[in-house]
Structure formats: C-alpha cells, structure tokens
Amino acid sequence: MKKFLAASALASLALVSAIPAAHAGKADDTLNIVWERELENVDSYFNTAREGIIVTRLTWDGLLYRDPKTMDYVPLIAKSFKWVDDTTLEFQLREGLTFHNGEELDADDVVFTYNWVANPDSGVKTQRNVNWIKEAKKLDKYTVQVMLKEPFPAALEFVSGSVPIYPQDYYSKVGPDGMGQKPVGSGPYKITEVEPGRKIVWEKFDGYMKDGPKGTPTIGKIVQRTIPERNTQIAELLSGRADWMWRVPADQADRLKSSGKVQIVNEETFRIGYITMDAAGITGDTPLKNPLVRKAISYAIDRKAIVEALVRGKSQVVNSACFPSQFGCETDVTKYPYDPAKAKALLAEAGYPDGFSIDFYAYRNRDYAEAMLNFLSQVGIKANFGYLKYAALRDKIRSKEVPMAFMTWGSYSINDVSAITSHFFTHGKDDLALDPKVKELLQKGDTTVDSAVRKQAYSEALKLIAEQAYWLPLWSYNTNYAFSNDVDFTPTSDEIPRFFTASWK
C-alpha cells in the first residue's frame, strides 16, 4: 500500500513544476493549504464556491458569528443585538474596530454594505443571501437597524456569515474588481497577495479584536494554492510543500493515514442525500402517487448497509428531511427501517404484487445509486437508470420529467430548516409533493421570530412529510481532511474550515 502511494505521489510531483514552491510548515510559521477550485473573484459577494466562504471567514467579519459548537448566534462586529419587531433587527457595534487599511469600522460601513448588497443592481451572485434585506439605517455612530422585507427569522443565519461588512470609503472607490485584486476586510487575517485563480496569501492581522468569538489567530501566515488535480495535492502534502487539503476520497484517505506522514480527520457535514418521489403526479400517472408505494420504496432500501459499506466516516442514516442540527429539525418522525418483506406487502396492497418499472436518476455517487437500484430490484421495482450532470438533472426535474431521483442538498451550510425543507416543500420548482398543509406549516415557521412557534410548525411539517413518505431521506455526508502532523486543526459539521482557530502543535 505504501509503495503504491509513493509511486502515485512521485508521478504527481511532475505536475507541480509550474507552481512556485512554498515553504510549508511550522518552522516558517506558514500554513500552506491547497484546494482544487479556482475562485472567480476573491470578493465574497461575487463568488459562489465554498472555498469563497473560507476566504470570507478569514478576511472579513459580519455583525454576528455562529458558534460552530453550540450553533448559537453571538455578537462579532456587533456587541449586542435584538429584534425590535418581526421585521427589524438592531445592532449595537463594538467601538475601536478597524479595517486592514486602517479605516475605522462604524455604522456608516454597516449601512453602506447592507444597502449596497440589498440593491439588485449591485449584482451580488447569491441573491438568496441578501434578498431578504429591505434597507439599513444609522441611528448613531455605533447603532444600526436593519429592516427586513418581511418576517424572516433565518436572517440571523445570513447576518452571521453571508453578509460581511466592507469599508465604505475603500469599496466605493474600487468596487468588486478592486476588492478582488486588493481585498480589505476587518477579519483575523489580511490578504497581502492575490494571483487570480492560483494563489492567495494572508498575514495575521495584529489589530484584530482581542475578545471576539473567533478568538485570536496564532499562525503568522497562510498561503493558499489552487491545484486542480487531487493526486498532485497529495504529492504536495507528502513532500512537505503543503500542510492541508480536504475532500480526500475514503480509499485515498486510508492510504494517506497508513503512511504515517499526515493526519486524517473525518467530519460529518450538513449535506444529506435523499430520494425525491413524484407524489403529486406532475410527471404523469405514476405509481408514486400512492403513499403505499412510496413507503414500500422506503422500506426496500438498506440505508444503514450503504452507509457502513460505501459512505463510511461519520455519516449517519437520516430519517427527517433536514440535517439533525438545523434549527427546527424534528427527528421524532415516522421511520422506515430496512424491511423487504414489508415493502413487498405494501406493493401488493397498492396493486403492484409483481412490482413495476420506473425511471430513476442520479448525478453523483454512482456506486450509492447502483446499490439502491439493487435493493429496489429485490422487491420487484425495476428502475431505468439515468445518470446526468447536476445542472442537467436539476433542469430535468424542474421540467417535470423525473419521477424519482437520488439527490443531495448541503443547505449552503445554513443551520436552519428553512434552508432545506422550506426550499423543497413550499410549492417551488423542486417540490414534487405539492402538499398544501406542509406548505402552510413551513411558511408559518419561516415568518415568525417566535422560536417556539417556529419549532412547532416545522415539527408538524416534517412529521407529515415523513408519514406520507414524500422523500426518503438517506444519510448525511462526510469529508476527509488531511493535514500535517504539526498542525492542530478541528473541522466542523458546517464544512467551513476555520483556519483562524488552527495552531501549531
């Protein structure tokens, strides 16, 4: 195994000759990280990649911060906050904060940022992050109110991560292009160099707040390089030219771990898999309109076996249409343990004693999909398998051409049921159930800031979704992180690496 890994690494080293060497490691107080995706723009409002979220958390701060352990919203740039009413949030800001270029951070910067991103003409890439904002106004130098278009309790989630505060004077002059080339934030690390699509360099910001929830950064310098080929990343890690990489496939993670040269840490993520079924009959007169058939499918698939054999890591079987930690995620719902005999009995009761044929699609994890097809065939369901790219499958679903599909959803790492259940069950483009009661309950939960009312509404909706088997939730996903033995790094379930909390051993 070690010989195989070494050969692969040596072969891959040739591919990095065009990339400037980085002096990795503890001795230089430089953490070298590598990932595969090229950012379209370092400006956090003009990229949609998860890697862009990492860059944002290092470089900029928002008014609030979500504690990754407790999932509580705590003040960051703000020192306190409150709901004035269902559509107004008020923030009292910390005093004495500065941006990396020395500009003072006060209410003017907050109001400028919120009003700028709220304007559709600004062109912010991910509109769902900001389209809930009506406007912001300054009450005094350190007090701001943010007005919402309508009640939207999940606003706190976006305030805590998706709306970083920009310096008014600087951004007004340079705009997205200038911010992408020479970023200026107020976060724990300041960017000192950008080679678009290739490299970003940060240095610890000595002027960063001393008592904030992000803590005080300890590593002096961070260098990120974009390396599209995974084997090349592994070669860099094993040669000591890189200190950290992520999303390592399970088989490669096993080989890396056996080398003894790096640490492998696995962590569950917010992403869950699910089977969506055309319960409303929007694709035609499908057997899936019958709840007995949907329940039979749910009993037919051994999700636990697939998790143990294929998904592995910290992944777990999921029974509700949400990730368990998300606010409002009711887990005490109807469950469907593996029971092929019960599945066959339900099919017979539904009028399909010999099973039936149906189109089944997927866009990723072909081996997971094929395992599910095998389980379905054992109870008489013949699935005509179609394997497409994500965008093509998404569009096909929205064109009402897909009766059944294996899909996944990561909720944009938003710790709130509204980011998943409400997206799929409020009669939008991806809703194949079209249940008016479910929609009513979810909209009730989505439009009140009363947490008790929200939880009750979401609970009822999720129980109804499970009882009617509109979805078969499958499992949570996980990510393997590989990093130097010198690095102390702790991954989190929201899949946002927080290098400002990393340190050297």
N, C-alpha and C positions, 0 to 999 in steps of 0.2 A: 504493500500500500504506500509506504514511504517512497519507494523507488518510483512509483507511478506519479506521485505528487511532485517529486523533484524534477522528473523529466518534463512534466507539464509546465512547471514553473520556469525551467531553463529555456524551453521553447518560447514561452511567453515574453521573456525578458527582451528578446529582439524587437518586440513591438513597441517598446517604450523609448527607443533611441531618440525619437524626435521630441520627447518631452524633457524639459530641463530637470536635471537631478535635484532632488530635495533632500536636505539633511534632516532625516527624521530622528525623532527620539528625545528622550529625557535630557540627554547631555546638552542639547541646544535649546531646551525649553520650547521646542516647536512641535506641535501636534500636526502630523500630516495625515489628511483624510482624503479618500478617493471615492468617487461615485461615478455612475455611468451616464447620467443625463445632463445634457447641455442646457443651461438656463437661457431662455430667450431674452431676459433682461433682469439685472440684479434688483431693479426697483420692484419692491414687493407687490405693488399694485398692477404690475404688468408681466407677471409670470404665473403659471398655473401649476407648476410642478411641486411635488412635496419637498424636493430639495430647496425650492424657493422659500418654503416655510422655515427650514433650518436656517437659511441665511437671514431671514427676517428676525427670528428669535435671538440670534447672536447680535444683530446690528441695531435693531430698533426695539423700543418698548411701546406697549399700549397702556391705556389707562388702568386696566386690570390685568391680572395674571391668574390662570387656572393652575392650582397646585396639582401636579401630576399624581401625587399620592392620595390626597383626600378628595380631589376633584372639586374643591371649594374655590370660589372666586374671591381673590384677595386683592387689595389695592396695590398698584405698582407706581405708575406716574401719579395716579390719584392717591391721596392718603385716606380718603373715605368716599363713600358713595351711598346713594339712596334712591328709591323710587319715589318721586313726588306724586305721581299718579300713574295710571296704566300706560301712559304714552310719554312720560317724561322722566329722564334719569338726571340726577345732579351729582357732580363730582367736585370735591374739594381737592386741589392739587398740592403736591409737595412743593415746598419752596426750595430754591437753591439748586435746581437741576439745570444742567447744560447739555447742549448737543456736542458732538465730537469736534465741531469747528469753533466752539466757544460761545455760540449763541445761547442766551438764556431760554429755557423752556417754560412757557407760561400759557395762560388761557388763549392768547392770540394764536399760538401754534395749534392748539387743540381745535379751536373753532375753525381755523383755516383748513386743517386736514379733513375734518368731518364734512364741512360744507363743500369742499372740493370733490371728495370721493362720492358724495351724495348726488352730485350733478352728473346725470348720464353722459353729458358731453365730455366729461373727463376721460371716458374710455376705459375705466377700470375693467380688467379682464374678467374677474369673477364677480359678477354683479350681485349674486346671492349674498356675498359678504357685506354689501353696503346698501342694497336697495331697500332696506327697512328704515333707513335714516331719512327723516324729513329735513331737519336742519339743526344746527348747534348755535348757541348764543352765549356770549360772555356776560357774566354777572359782575365780576370784578377780576382783578389780575390773576387770581388763583381759584376762581369758581366758574364752572361751566355747566350749562344744561344742554342735554341732547334730547331733541324731540323725535319721537317715532311716528311713522305714518299711521300706524295702528298698533294696538296692543301686540307685543311680541316679546314674551319673557325670555326667549333664547337669545335676545340681544346681548345679554351679558357674556355669552359664549363668544360672540364675534368681537365684542369690546376687548375681551381678554386675549385675543390673538390675531384676528384678521384685520384690525384697524390700527396699525402702528402710527405713531404721531411723527409728523415730518416738520422740519424747521421752515416756518413761513417765508422768511426772507430768502433763504437759500433756494428752496424749491420753486418759489415764484420766479426766480431768475433762470434756473437751469432746466426745470421740468423733468419728465421721465427719462429723456436721453441723458441729461447731465447727471441725474441721480444714479442712473445705471452705470455711468463711467466713473463717477467720483461720489459714491454714496456717503451721506452724512446722517447719522442717527443719534440716539441717546442711550443705546443698549450697552451691555457689558463689554463688547468688543467693537473696535472701529476698523473699518476697511481701509487698508493702505495701498492696495494694488488690485486691479481688475484686468485680466486678459480675457475678454469675452469668449465664453464657451470653453475656456481652458483652465483658468486659474483664478482663485480669489485668495487674498492674504489679509488676515486680521491681526491686530495687536490689542492686547488688553488695554481697556480704557481706564486709566488711573483715576479719572474723575467720576467714575460710576458710583451710584448711591451705595452707602455702606450697610444699610439696614433693610434692603429690599428683599422681596421673596425669591428673587433669582439667586441671591447670595452674591458673594464677591468672587469674581473669577480669579483663578490661580495660575493657569497656564499662560505663559507670556505671549505666545504667538501660535496662530493656527493657519495652516496652508491647505487649501482645497484644490485638488486637481481633477479634471474630468477625464476619465479613462473608460471609453465605451465597452471595451472587451473584458469580461469577468476574469478570464484566465490571466490577463495582464495585471489586473488588480491584485490577484492572488500572488503573482510573481513579485510585485512591488512589496506586498506585505511580508512575504517570506524573506526577501532580500534586505529588509530593514529600511527601505526607501519610503514606505508608508506605515502608518501606525493604526489605521482604522478603515474598515469597509463594512458594508451591510448587504442585506438581502442575499446572503450566501445560500444556495440550494443545500438541502439536507445532506446529500451524498458528499458534496464538496466540504461541507462543514465537518462531517465526520473525519474526512481525510486531514483537514487542517488541524483539528483537535488532536489527532493521533501524532502529528508532527512534534507536538510539544513546544512549538515556537510561538504560538499565539493563543489567546483566549477565545473561546466560543461561548457566547451567551445568547440564549433563545428567549424571546418575549412574545407574548400574545399581543395581537393588535385589534383595533376597533373593527377591522374588516370582517364581515361574515359572509358565508356562502348561503344560497337559498335556491329553491326551485320555485319559480313562479308558474302558476297554472291559470288558464283562461276560464275562470269560474263564471264570468259574465257572458261567455259565448260570443265575444266580439270577433272571433276568427271563424265562427260558424257553429253548426250544431255538434259540438264536441262532447265526448263523454265526461270531460272535466267540468261540465256544468252541474253534474251530480255530485253532491258533497260526499256520498259514499265512495265514489271513485277517487276523489282527492284524498280521502282518509286511507283508502287501500294503498295508494301510492306511498303515503307517509309511513305506513306500517311495513311496506315492502323493502325499504332501503335500510341497510345496516350502517347507519351513520357512525356509530362507535367503532366498528371494524375499519371503516375507511380512515377515520382519524388516527387510529392506532397504527395502521399499516402504511398509510400514504402521507397524510397531512403532518402528523407527528408533532414534536415540540410541545409547547404549552397550549396548543389548540384544544378546544373542548366542544362537545356537542352543544348546540344552541337550540332551544325549544320555542323561543319567542322571536318575533320579528323585530329584533333590536339587539344591540350589544349589551350584555348584562350591566355594565357600569353606567350606562347612559341614564340621565335623569328621566324618570317615568317608565323605565323598562320593567314591566311586570313579568316576573319569571314563573309565577304560580299559575300556569296556563295548562290547557289540555296537552298531554304529551303523547308521542307516538313511538314507543319502543319497537325494536325490530320484532316483527311477528308475521311471517309469511302466511301462516295458516289463517290468521285473522284477515290479512289482505285478500286472500282468495275468497274467503266467505263474504267479505264486503263486495267484492266484484260480482260474485254470484247474485247477491241480494240486489245489486244495482242493475242486473240484467246482462252481465258480461261473464258468464261462467267459464267461457273459453278465452277470456281476455279480449284485447283489441289492439289495433295499431295506431300510433300517433307520432307526429313529428316532434323531435326533441333536439334542442340546440344548446351549444356552449361556445364560449370564446377563449377559455383558458383551462389549465389543469385537465388536459385531455384524459390522463390516466384516472383522475377522480370521476370524470364523466362516464368513462367506459365501465368503471366499477359499478356505478349506479345503474347503467343500462343492463348490466348482467343481473343485478338484483331484480330489476323490473321484469326481465325475461323469465325469471324463475316463478313468477306468479301469473305469467301469461300475457304481459304487456310488451308488445314488440315496438320498440322505439326506432324510428327512422332518424338516424343521427346526422345533424348538420353542424359543422364546425366552422365558425366565422371569426373575423376580427371584431373587436368590441364595437367599434363605431357602426359597422355593418349590421351586427346583431341588434344593437340598440335601435337603429333606424327601422329594422325589420319588425321589431316588437311594436314600435310606435305606428307602423303602417298596418297593424292588426293582422300580421301574417304568422305569428308564432304562438301556438297553443301552449307550449311548455318549454322552459329553458332553465338551465343551470347558470346562475348569475352570481355576482358578488357586489358588495357595497361597503365602502370604507367610511361613510358619513363625514368625509372631509375632516376626520378626527374631532368632530364636534360631539361633545358629551351630552347629547340631548336627543330624546326620541323624535323630536320634530325634524331632525336631520336625516332620518331614515323612514320611520313608519309613516309620518305625515307626507313624505315625498311620494310614497308608493300607494297610499290608500285614501287620498282625498280627491279622486277623480281626475288626476293629472294624466299626462301622456303615458306614464308607466303603470297605471292602475289597471289590472286585469280582473279585479273583483267588482268594483263599482258598487260597493255596499253603502247605501245612504246613511245607515246608522253608524257605521265605522267612521265615515267622513264627518258626521256631526260631532261625534265624540272627540275626534282628533282636532277638529277646528276649535272645539271648546278648550281643549288643553293648550292649543297653540296661541290663544288670545286672552289669557288671563295671567296676571303675575302672582296670583294666589297659588302657592306651591301645592297645598293640599287638594285644591280643586283640580289642578293640572294632573297630579298623580292619579286621582280617582278616574278622571276622564280617560287618561292613557291606559290605565289598568283595564277598564271596561272594553276599550277598543281592542287591545292586544288579546284579551281573553276571547273576544268574538272572532278575531282573525284566526286564532289557533283552533277554536272549536269548529269553525267552518273549513279549516284547512285551506285557506286561500293561498298560503305559502307553505312550503316545507322548509323552515329554517334548518340549516345543515350543521355548520361548525364555525368557530372563529378561526382566523388565520394567525400565523405567527411569522416572525422574522428572526433570522440568524445574524448576529453581529460578530465580526471577527476583528480583534484588535491586539495590539502589542501587549506583552506581559508586563510592561512598565506602566500601562495606562489603567487608571481606576475610572471606569465608565459604567453607568447604570442606565439601561434602556427603559422606556416607559410604554404603556399599552397604547398610547395615542400615536405611537410611531413617529415621534418628533424627537430626534436626538438633541439633547441639551448639552452641548459641549462646554457651556459656561459653568456647569457643575462638575465637569471632569477634572481630574488631577493626576499628578504622577504618583506612583507608589513609592 
